[in-house]
Amino acid sequence: MLREVLAGAMGDVISREKLMEEVAGRDWDPNDRSIDVHVGNLRKKLEAGARRSNFTRTMRGAGYKLVVADG
C-alpha cells in the first residue's frame, strides 16, 4: 500500500501525516515512527542490487517522495 501511495504521486512530496492516513488509516502522532520504519523497509527492497540508492527521498520537515533513479 505504501508503495502504491508513493508511486501514485511520483516525484511529489507526501507528508508523513498523509501517509499515515492513507496507509494505516489513522491520524498521525508525532511520536509514532511506524511510517519511517515502513519507508526504510521499502527503501531496502527497492534499492537491493541497484547501483544508485535514490528511489526514495526523505524531504526533511516535509515528508517522503519516490523518484525515478538516475542512470
C-alpha positions in Angstrom: 0.0 0.0 0.0 2.8 2.4 0.9 4.5 1.8 -2.5 1.2 2.5 -4.3 0.6 5.8 -2.5 4.2 7.0 -3.2 4.1 5.7 -6.8 0.8 7.5 -7.4 2.4 10.8 -6.6 5.8 10.1 -8.3 8.1 13.0 -7.7 5.8 14.8 -5.4 6.4 15.1 -1.6 3.8 13.3 0.5 3.7 14.3 4.2 4.0 11.8 7.0 0.5 12.8 8.1 -1.0 11.9 4.7 1.0 8.6 4.5 -0.3 7.6 7.9 -3.9 8.4 6.9 -3.6 6.6 3.6 -1.6 3.5 4.7 -2.5 2.9 8.3 -6.0 4.5 8.3 -5.3 6.6 11.4 -4.3 10.0 12.5 -0.6 10.8 12.6 1.1 11.1 16.0 4.4 13.0 16.1 5.9 10.2 18.3 4.8 7.4 16.0 7.7 6.4 13.8 6.0 3.5 12.1 5.8 5.3 8.7 9.6 5.9 9.0 10.1 2.2 9.6 7.9 1.2 6.6 9.6 3.7 4.3 13.0 2.3 5.4 11.9 -1.2 4.7 10.5 -0.2 1.3 13.8 1.6 0.5 15.8 -1.5 1.3 13.6 -3.6 -1.1 13.6 -1.1 -3.9 17.3 -0.4 -3.7 18.5 -4.0 -3.3 21.0 -4.6 -6.0 20.6 -1.2 -7.5 23.7 0.8 -8.4 22.2 4.0 -7.1 20.2 4.4 -3.9 17.9 7.3 -4.8 14.4 5.8 -5.3 13.0 7.2 -2.1 14.0 10.5 -0.7 13.4 12.0 2.7 12.4 15.6 2.4 13.3 16.9 5.8 10.3 18.6 7.6 8.0 17.8 4.6 7.7 14.0 4.1 8.8 11.5 1.5 8.9 11.2 -2.2 9.5 8.5 -4.8 11.7 9.4 -7.7 13.0 7.7 -10.8 16.6 6.5 -10.4 19.3 8.2 -12.4 21.2 6.1 -14.9 
